[in-house]
């Protein structure tokens, strides 16, 4: 049974881009600092949360290192919808032009 944040499961981390992973790493480190500070002052309510955050940090580092080594694929950034439709239109125009050229060559 894995302990950690449900939003930082390994399947979720696979879908994040490197910039997003860096942001999540900063957040987790800041939270760990705050939890350690609370622990030192006696204000920490959930001691298990420290362990969860440490494991989240380790997961993020693992995914980053595996991507660096080429073990894990980096997700491809999705194009905005406006660009997709423009690219689709240009492809259709190119196909129509190619068909027209083929017809003129045959005639």
Secondary structure, DSSP 8 states (H G I E B T S, - for coil): ---S-GGG-HHHHHHS-HHHHHHHHHHHHHHHHHHHHHHHHT--S-THHHHHHHHHHHHHHHHHHHHHHTSS--------HHHHHHHHHHHHHHHHHHHHHHHHHH-
